[in-house]
């Protein structure tokens, strides 16, 4: 396991698309944190109504020396706004300000802002540079890293998007102190997933430090963000476009995305869906004979201690399992209408497997309230 470093840089090795994730305190307003960005040209900060009052002016101040002009677009906040309509607000702003190919977009916010800004950058003039400045734990350890950008569709989460890498990711740990407890817990779901799929020593560390993480202990948060980014960087470096290995990062997400879509985007936070989804995926792993019941219970306890739901939602009172299966068939990992699940093939090791519908139904019925 890596040593704690209060100010570190985690490289993403992707040849000419390589970049670094900077992690530390007081980075957001530090002009030096954006040295990887070419100077000159316009800048557009894309943020939301929650984050803008806290950090937009600080980021704009840091960018004044690098760009000819810096403008800010404030979007509505929430997963339900991760749509074509909101995406078009970014294009309207870019076209209205006469943005060209040297315009740099800055995604200031959580996963929704990061995904939409990255997708807009991939599309505008067939590609303009962008930088991720994530302000939530979930975004710092997952969605800002690796170049997956997307918007939602009523029939499926993140089904419309592009692989498009940022120039840099700047993770200011101080921003996590303004997160509501529910949002912090949602981010912990994406931290916890890295243990079962890749590093059980990290999982044990999380068991020992989950209370400190929920209390926003600086040292604990720094290590959690750093180790999570290291694991994701290693996976993305081997499989940038999710042809195989990268799919393991979706542990718990197939079930979780079904909950989000079935309940209506925004009813459950993404991390809450992933928390319950990891328990369901672990139960499926147990049903397939890959892990024992003790492992499932250990994971369930940690997820519960993180302040996350451990049981799935009822999204259809008539045929709950059937509705889950219907939604999961449009998951990005599905092939030919067959659902493929990330399951734990022994603690610290994940694989992608198919499972009989009847077995999946049994898991859903067992795990949902």
C-alpha positions as CSV (number, residue, x, y, z in Angstrom):
1,X,0.0,0.0,0.0
2,X,1.3,3.5,-0.8
3,X,2.5,5.8,1.9
4,X,0.5,8.8,2.9
5,X,1.5,11.9,1.0
6,X,-0.3,15.2,1.8
7,X,0.5,16.6,-1.7
8,X,1.0,14.0,-4.4
9,X,0.6,13.5,-8.1
10,X,-0.8,10.2,-9.5
11,X,0.1,9.7,-13.2
12,X,-2.4,8.3,-15.8
13,X,-0.1,6.7,-18.4
14,X,-1.9,6.9,-21.8
15,X,0.8,7.8,-24.2
16,X,0.2,11.2,-25.7
17,X,-3.0,11.5,-23.7
18,X,-1.2,11.0,-20.4
19,X,-1.9,13.4,-17.5
20,X,-1.6,13.7,-13.7
21,X,-4.0,13.8,-10.9
22,X,-2.9,16.4,-8.3
23,X,-4.1,15.7,-4.8
24,X,-3.6,18.1,-1.8
25,X,-4.9,21.0,0.2
26,X,-5.4,24.6,-1.1
27,X,-5.0,23.5,-4.7
28,X,-8.2,24.9,-6.3
29,X,-7.2,28.5,-6.0
30,X,-3.5,27.9,-6.7
31,X,-2.5,29.0,-10.2
32,X,0.5,26.6,-10.1
33,X,-1.9,23.6,-10.0
34,X,-3.0,24.3,-13.6
35,X,0.5,24.4,-15.2
36,X,-0.4,21.5,-17.5
37,X,-2.9,23.7,-19.3
38,X,-1.6,25.7,-22.3
39,X,-1.8,29.5,-21.6
40,X,-3.8,31.8,-23.8
41,X,-7.3,31.4,-25.2
42,X,-10.5,31.6,-23.4
43,X,-11.6,29.6,-20.4
44,X,-15.1,28.5,-19.4
45,X,-15.8,27.3,-15.9
46,X,-18.8,25.0,-15.8
47,X,-20.2,24.5,-12.4
48,X,-23.6,24.3,-10.6
49,X,-25.8,26.4,-8.3
50,X,-24.4,24.6,-5.2
51,X,-20.7,24.8,-5.9
52,X,-20.5,28.2,-7.7
53,X,-21.0,30.4,-4.5
54,X,-18.3,28.4,-2.8
55,X,-15.5,28.0,-5.3
56,X,-16.2,29.7,-8.7
57,X,-14.6,33.0,-7.9
58,X,-11.5,31.3,-6.4
59,X,-11.0,29.2,-9.5
60,X,-11.6,32.1,-11.8
61,X,-8.9,34.1,-9.9
62,X,-6.4,31.3,-10.3
63,X,-7.0,31.1,-14.0
64,X,-6.8,34.9,-14.8
65,X,-3.0,34.7,-15.5
66,X,-3.4,31.7,-17.9
67,X,-6.3,32.8,-20.1
68,X,-7.3,35.9,-22.1
69,X,-10.8,35.7,-20.5
70,X,-12.5,33.5,-17.9
71,X,-16.2,33.1,-17.9
72,X,-18.5,31.0,-15.7
73,X,-21.6,29.0,-16.5
74,X,-23.8,27.9,-13.6
75,X,-26.0,24.9,-14.2
76,X,-28.8,23.5,-12.1
77,X,-27.6,21.0,-9.5
78,X,-28.7,17.3,-9.5
79,X,-28.5,14.0,-11.4
80,X,-31.9,14.7,-13.0
81,X,-30.3,17.5,-14.9
82,X,-27.7,15.3,-16.6
83,X,-29.6,15.6,-19.9
84,X,-29.4,16.8,-23.5
85,X,-31.2,20.0,-22.4
86,X,-28.6,20.9,-19.8
87,X,-25.7,19.8,-22.1
88,X,-27.0,22.3,-24.7
89,X,-26.7,25.1,-22.2
90,X,-22.9,24.5,-22.3
91,X,-22.9,24.6,-26.1
92,X,-25.1,27.8,-26.1
93,X,-22.5,29.4,-23.8
94,X,-19.6,28.3,-25.9
95,X,-21.1,29.5,-29.2
96,X,-22.4,32.7,-27.6
97,X,-18.9,33.7,-26.4
98,X,-17.3,32.8,-29.7
99,X,-15.3,29.9,-28.2
100,X,-12.7,28.3,-30.5
101,X,-10.5,25.2,-30.4
102,X,-8.1,26.9,-27.9
103,X,-10.9,27.4,-25.4
104,X,-10.4,25.3,-22.2
105,X,-13.3,24.0,-20.2
106,X,-13.0,23.6,-16.5
107,X,-15.4,21.2,-14.7
108,X,-15.9,22.5,-11.2
109,X,-18.2,20.3,-9.2
110,X,-19.2,16.7,-8.7
111,X,-19.7,13.8,-11.1
112,X,-22.6,15.3,-13.0
113,X,-20.7,18.5,-13.8
114,X,-17.6,16.5,-14.7
115,X,-19.4,14.1,-17.0
116,X,-21.3,16.8,-18.8
117,X,-18.4,19.2,-19.2
118,X,-16.2,16.4,-20.5
119,X,-18.8,15.3,-23.0
120,X,-19.3,18.9,-24.1
121,X,-15.5,19.3,-24.5
122,X,-15.4,16.0,-26.6
123,X,-18.2,17.3,-28.9
124,X,-17.5,21.0,-29.3
125,X,-15.6,21.6,-32.5
126,X,-14.9,17.9,-32.4
127,X,-12.8,18.3,-29.3
128,X,-11.4,21.1,-27.1
129,X,-9.3,20.8,-23.9
130,X,-10.8,20.4,-20.5
131,X,-9.7,20.1,-16.9
132,X,-11.4,18.3,-14.0
133,X,-11.6,20.2,-10.7
134,X,-13.7,17.7,-8.7
135,X,-15.3,19.0,-5.4
136,X,-17.0,15.8,-4.2
137,X,-15.3,12.7,-2.9
138,X,-17.1,10.5,-5.5
139,X,-15.7,12.7,-8.3
140,X,-12.2,12.8,-6.8
141,X,-11.8,9.1,-6.5
142,X,-13.8,7.9,-9.6
143,X,-15.7,10.0,-12.1
144,X,-13.1,12.7,-12.8
145,X,-10.4,10.1,-13.5
146,X,-10.1,8.1,-16.7
147,X,-12.0,10.1,-19.3
148,X,-15.5,8.6,-19.2
149,X,-18.0,11.3,-20.0
150,X,-21.7,10.9,-20.6
151,X,-25.3,12.1,-20.0
152,X,-28.2,10.0,-18.9
153,X,-31.2,8.7,-20.8
154,X,-34.5,7.7,-19.2
155,X,-33.8,4.1,-20.1
156,X,-30.3,4.0,-18.9
157,X,-27.6,5.8,-17.0
158,X,-24.5,7.1,-18.8
159,X,-25.6,5.5,-22.1
160,X,-24.8,8.5,-24.3
161,X,-21.2,9.8,-24.1
162,X,-17.6,9.5,-25.1
163,X,-14.2,8.5,-23.9
164,X,-12.3,11.8,-23.7
165,X,-9.4,12.5,-21.4
166,X,-8.8,15.7,-19.5
167,X,-5.5,17.7,-19.5
168,X,-5.3,17.4,-15.7
169,X,-7.3,16.5,-12.6
170,X,-7.0,18.8,-9.6
171,X,-8.3,17.3,-6.3
172,X,-8.4,19.9,-3.6
173,X,-9.1,18.0,-0.3
174,X,-10.3,21.2,1.4
175,X,-13.4,21.1,-0.9
176,X,-14.6,17.9,0.8
177,X,-15.1,19.8,4.1
178,X,-18.2,21.6,2.6
179,X,-19.9,18.3,1.6
180,X,-23.1,17.3,3.3
181,X,-22.7,14.0,5.3
182,X,-25.0,12.2,2.7
183,X,-22.7,13.3,-0.2
184,X,-19.6,12.3,1.7
185,X,-21.0,8.8,2.4
186,X,-22.0,8.5,-1.3
187,X,-18.4,9.1,-2.2
188,X,-17.2,6.5,0.2
189,X,-19.1,3.9,-1.9
190,X,-16.7,4.5,-4.8
191,X,-13.7,4.3,-2.4
192,X,-14.9,1.0,-0.8
193,X,-15.3,-0.7,-4.2
194,X,-11.5,-0.6,-4.8
195,X,-10.9,-3.1,-1.9
196,X,-12.9,-6.1,-3.1
197,X,-11.9,-5.7,-6.7
198,X,-8.1,-5.0,-6.3
199,X,-6.7,-4.5,-2.8
200,X,-7.9,-6.2,0.4
201,X,-5.2,-4.5,2.4
202,X,-6.8,-1.2,1.5
203,X,-10.2,-2.7,2.4
204,X,-8.8,-3.5,5.9
205,X,-7.4,0.0,6.1
206,X,-10.9,1.4,5.3
207,X,-12.4,-0.8,8.0
208,X,-10.0,0.8,10.5
209,X,-10.5,4.3,9.3
210,X,-14.1,4.7,8.1
211,X,-15.1,6.7,11.1
212,X,-12.2,9.1,10.5
213,X,-13.2,9.4,6.8
214,X,-16.8,10.3,7.8
215,X,-15.4,12.9,10.2
216,X,-13.3,14.5,7.3
217,X,-9.9,13.7,8.9
218,X,-7.4,15.3,6.5
219,X,-4.8,12.5,6.6
220,X,-7.4,9.7,6.2
221,X,-9.1,11.5,3.2
222,X,-5.8,12.1,1.6
223,X,-4.8,8.5,1.7
224,X,-8.2,7.3,0.6
225,X,-8.2,9.6,-2.4
226,X,-4.6,8.8,-3.3
227,X,-4.9,5.0,-3.1
228,X,-8.3,5.0,-5.0
229,X,-6.7,7.1,-7.8
230,X,-3.7,4.8,-7.9
231,X,-5.8,1.8,-8.4
232,X,-8.0,3.4,-11.0
233,X,-4.9,4.8,-12.8
234,X,-3.4,1.4,-13.0
235,X,-6.6,-0.1,-14.5
236,X,-7.3,2.8,-16.9
237,X,-3.6,2.6,-18.1
238,X,-4.2,-1.0,-19.2
239,X,-7.7,-0.6,-20.6
240,X,-8.6,3.0,-21.5
241,X,-11.8,2.2,-23.4
242,X,-13.2,-0.6,-21.2
243,X,-12.5,-3.4,-23.6
244,X,-12.0,-5.8,-20.7
245,X,-10.3,-5.1,-17.4
246,X,-11.7,-1.6,-16.8
247,X,-15.2,-3.1,-16.5
248,X,-14.2,-4.3,-13.0
249,X,-14.5,-0.7,-11.8
250,X,-18.2,-1.1,-12.2
251,X,-18.5,-3.4,-9.3
252,X,-22.0,-2.8,-7.8
253,X,-22.9,-0.4,-10.6
254,X,-25.1,-2.7,-12.7
255,X,-27.6,-3.1,-9.8
256,X,-27.0,0.4,-8.6
257,X,-27.8,2.0,-12.0
258,X,-31.0,0.0,-12.1
259,X,-32.0,1.5,-8.8
260,X,-31.2,5.0,-9.9
261,X,-33.1,4.7,-13.2
262,X,-36.0,2.8,-11.6
263,X,-36.5,5.2,-8.7
264,X,-36.0,8.3,-10.9
265,X,-32.6,10.0,-11.2
266,X,-31.8,12.0,-8.1
267,X,-34.0,10.0,-5.7
268,X,-31.0,7.9,-4.7
269,X,-27.6,9.4,-5.0
270,X,-25.3,7.5,-7.3
271,X,-23.1,6.3,-4.4
272,X,-26.1,5.1,-2.5
273,X,-27.1,2.9,-5.5
274,X,-23.6,1.6,-5.7
275,X,-23.5,0.8,-2.0
276,X,-26.6,-1.3,-2.1
277,X,-25.5,-2.6,-5.5
278,X,-22.2,-3.9,-4.1
279,X,-24.0,-5.9,-1.5
280,X,-26.2,-7.4,-4.2
281,X,-23.2,-8.1,-6.4
282,X,-21.4,-9.8,-3.5
283,X,-24.5,-11.9,-2.8
284,X,-24.5,-12.9,-6.4
285,X,-20.8,-13.8,-6.1
286,X,-21.7,-16.0,-3.1
287,X,-24.6,-17.6,-5.0
288,X,-22.2,-18.4,-7.8
289,X,-19.8,-20.1,-5.3
290,X,-17.0,-17.5,-5.7
291,X,-16.9,-16.1,-2.1
292,X,-18.2,-17.2,1.2
293,X,-21.0,-15.7,3.3
294,X,-18.4,-14.2,5.7
295,X,-17.0,-12.0,3.0
296,X,-20.5,-10.8,2.0
297,X,-21.2,-9.9,5.6
298,X,-17.8,-8.1,6.0
299,X,-18.6,-6.0,3.0
300,X,-22.1,-5.3,4.2
301,X,-20.8,-4.1,7.6
302,X,-18.4,-1.7,6.1
303,X,-21.0,-0.2,3.7
304,X,-23.4,0.2,6.6
305,X,-20.7,1.9,8.7
306,X,-20.1,4.3,5.8
307,X,-23.6,5.5,6.1
308,X,-24.9,3.8,3.0
309,X,-27.9,1.6,2.2
310,X,-27.2,-2.1,2.2
311,X,-30.6,-3.2,0.7
312,X,-31.9,-2.4,-2.8
313,X,-35.0,-0.5,-3.5
314,X,-38.4,-1.8,-4.7
315,X,-38.7,-0.2,-8.1
316,X,-41.8,-2.2,-9.2
317,X,-44.3,-3.5,-6.7
318,X,-45.7,-6.0,-9.2
319,X,-42.5,-7.6,-10.4
320,X,-39.5,-6.0,-8.8
321,X,-36.9,-8.5,-10.1
322,X,-38.3,-8.3,-13.6
323,X,-38.0,-4.5,-13.6
324,X,-34.4,-4.8,-12.4
325,X,-33.6,-7.3,-15.2
326,X,-35.2,-5.1,-17.8
327,X,-33.2,-2.1,-16.8
328,X,-29.9,-4.1,-16.4
329,X,-30.3,-5.4,-20.0
330,X,-29.4,-1.8,-21.2
331,X,-26.3,-1.7,-19.0
332,X,-23.2,-0.9,-21.0
333,X,-21.6,-4.3,-20.1
334,X,-24.6,-6.2,-21.5
335,X,-24.0,-8.1,-24.7
336,X,-26.7,-9.4,-27.0
337,X,-29.3,-8.7,-24.4
338,X,-27.4,-10.8,-21.8
339,X,-26.5,-9.0,-18.6
340,X,-22.8,-9.3,-17.5
341,X,-22.1,-8.7,-13.8
342,X,-18.9,-7.7,-12.1
343,X,-18.5,-10.3,-9.4
344,X,-15.8,-11.0,-6.8
345,X,-13.8,-14.1,-7.7
346,X,-12.2,-14.3,-4.3
347,X,-11.5,-11.2,-2.1
348,X,-9.4,-8.6,-4.0
349,X,-10.1,-10.1,-7.4
350,X,-13.0,-9.2,-9.7
351,X,-14.2,-10.7,-13.0
352,X,-17.1,-10.1,-15.4
353,X,-19.6,-13.0,-15.6
354,X,-23.0,-13.9,-16.8
355,X,-25.5,-15.3,-14.4
356,X,-28.8,-17.2,-14.9
357,X,-31.8,-14.9,-14.7
358,X,-33.4,-17.1,-12.0
359,X,-30.3,-16.8,-9.8
360,X,-30.3,-13.0,-10.2
361,X,-34.0,-12.9,-9.4
362,X,-33.3,-14.8,-6.1
363,X,-30.6,-12.3,-5.2
364,X,-32.8,-9.3,-5.9
365,X,-35.7,-10.8,-3.9
366,X,-33.3,-11.5,-1.0
367,X,-31.7,-8.0,-1.0
368,X,-34.5,-5.6,-1.6
369,X,-36.7,-4.1,1.1
